[in-house]
Amino acid sequence: MKAIYAGCLGVLFALFALSAPSAWSQDSQEAARKIAVGTCAVCHGDHGNSQSSLYPRLAGQRENYLAAQLKAFRGQTRGDPDAIAYMWGMASPLSDGMINALAAYYASQKPASGTAGNPQVIARGREIYANGVASENIPACASCHGANAEGLADFPRLAGQHSDYVIKQLRSFQNELRDVAVMHGVAKEMKLAELEAVAAYLQSR
């Protein structure tokens, strides 16, 4: 894994060396596409449709959210373990213009279809997502992420995301490895079975 990351980072710096900053403003979308295809795809898959649950799917993600996360990686303010180990370094050479271009590129890609799972678990996850669990002070996810989990405003798209990745991020919010007060409040009372159900539902979308 470390070797793959080192190779990706080397390629990223090489691409930046070939693309002078003065050219980014003129050809930022093409430069972003080259970085996405030549570097980011190693982990995040073709067009952002990662096939590995280790890495999130980026295709169709909300543009504002992607830009905000890349800036958080670059500024080293997103502190979950994968961010520290990989994305801090990957994002470090990115300019604001390149971040915006990469966010626009992935937001424009077609998301892969969801993956079916256990119908009972998915049904439970759908219920939690849509309505929350009032008795446990768990709010509905749909109020921020949309009825179809496609994201709203600055809140990310969750539809089709790998279930293991969703669980890992919810755990990070619970443990405040990702310092997002709203999501800590949402996730802190969720039991493992509830995390798994919501994640299975989202993966199926």
N, C-alpha and C positions, 0 to 999 in steps of 0.2 A: 504493500500500500504506500509506504513512504517513498519507494522508488518511483511508483507511478506519479505521485504528487511532485517529486523533484523534477521528473521529466516534463510534466505539464507546465510547471513554473518556468523551466528553461525555455520551452517553446513559447510561452506567453511573453517573456522578455525579448525573445528573438523577434516575434511579430511586432512588438512595440518598436524595436530598433529599426525595423524595415518601414515602419509607418511613422513618419515625422509628425509631431503634434500639429503642425500647421496644416497637414493633410486631413486630420481627423474631422475638422469642422466641415470640410468639403465632401469627404467620403466616409463619414462616420458609420453609416449603415453597412457599407461594404466591408470596412475594417472590422466592425462588430461581427458580421457574419463569418469572416475568416477566423476570428478568435473563437467564436462559438463552435464552428465546424472543426477547427484544427486543434483546439485545446479543451474547451468545456465539454465537448461530446465524449471525451474519454471517460468521464464519470457520469455526466448527465444525459448521455445518449443522443442519438440522431434527432435533431430538431427539438431537443429538450425532453424527449420521452425516454427517460432512464428505464433500463430493464432491471436494475439492481435496487433492492430496497435500502441499500446503504445511502443512496443518493436521491434527492427529491426530483420529481418531475417538474420541469420549468415551463413546458409548453402550455400556452394559454394563461399563464399566471398574470396577475394584475401588474400592470406596468409600474405604477407608483410603489407597490410593495417590493417588487424586485429591485428597483433603484434604491429604496430605503435600506434593504438588507445588504446590498453590495457596499453602500456607504458605511453601514455598521461594521461590516467585515474589515473594510479599509481603515476605519477609525478605531478598530479593535474594541468596540463597545458591545459586540455580541459575543457572549462568553461561554456558549456551550462547547463541549470538548471538540467536536468536529470543526467548529468555526476556528478555534485556536490552532488546531493541528493542521488544517488545510486552507480554509478560506481566508484567514488573515493574510497569509502569504500570497495567495492567488489574487486577491483584490488590491494588494498594496500598490501596484503600479498604475492602477486605473484612474484616469481623469474623470471629472464629472461628466464630460461629454461622452466618453466611452461607456461609462456606467449607464447613462441615459440611452445610448444606442443599443447596448446589450439588452437592457430592460425592454426596449421597444421590439427588438428582434424576437425575444422569447415570448412576449405577449402576443405576437402576431402568428405564432406557430400553432398548428392544430393539435389539440390534446389527444392522446391515445384513449381508446375506449376503456371503461372500467373493467374490473375483474370480479367475476362472481365468487361468492363464498357461501358459508352456512346461512340458509334463509332465515332461521330463527335469530341468529346473532345479528344479522343485518337488519331485521325488523326491529330488534331492540335498539340498535344503534340509530336507526331512523327516528324512533320515538324520542330518544334523548336529544338528538340533533335538532329536531323540530320543536320540541316542547320543554326540554330540560328535565330536571327532577326537582320539583318544588320542595319536597320533603328533605332534600339534602342540600338545598341552596345552590343547585347547579342550574345556571341559566341556559336558555336555548341558544345553540350555536348559530341557528339560522338568522337570528336578529342582526348579526354582524357579517356573517359569511354568505348570506343569501339563501333563499328557499331551495335552490338547486346546488348549493355549495360552490358556486362559481365566483364568489367574492363580491364585495361591495366597497366602492370608494377605495380606501387604503387597506382594507382587510383582504387577506389573500384568498385565492381560489384553493379549495381543498378537494374538489371532485377529482377522482381518479388517482389521488396520491397514494403511494405505497402505505399499507397499513402499519408496517413495522416502523417506517419513518414517522408517521403521525404519532404513534405511541411514544417514540423516543422524544419527540418535541414536546408532547404533553407532559412527559416526565420532567423534561428540562424546565418547563414552566412551573411545575409543582415544586421543584427543588430550587427555583430561582436562579438556575444556571443561565437561563434567558430572563433578563430583568425586564419583564413586561407586566406591569401591575394588573392590567385588565385580565390577561390570560392566567396569571397566578390565581386571581380570584375565581376565575371560571374553573380551573383544573384542580385546585387544591383539595377539593372534597371528593374527587372522582376516584372510585375504586378500580382495580385492575380490570375487572370484568366489564366495567362501563367504558374504560379507555379502549379496550379491545373491541367492544361492540360498535362504538362510534367510528373507530378506525376501519373496521370491516365495512361498515356502511359507506364511508367516504371512498374507499378503494373500489367499491362496486359501482360508483356513479359514472 
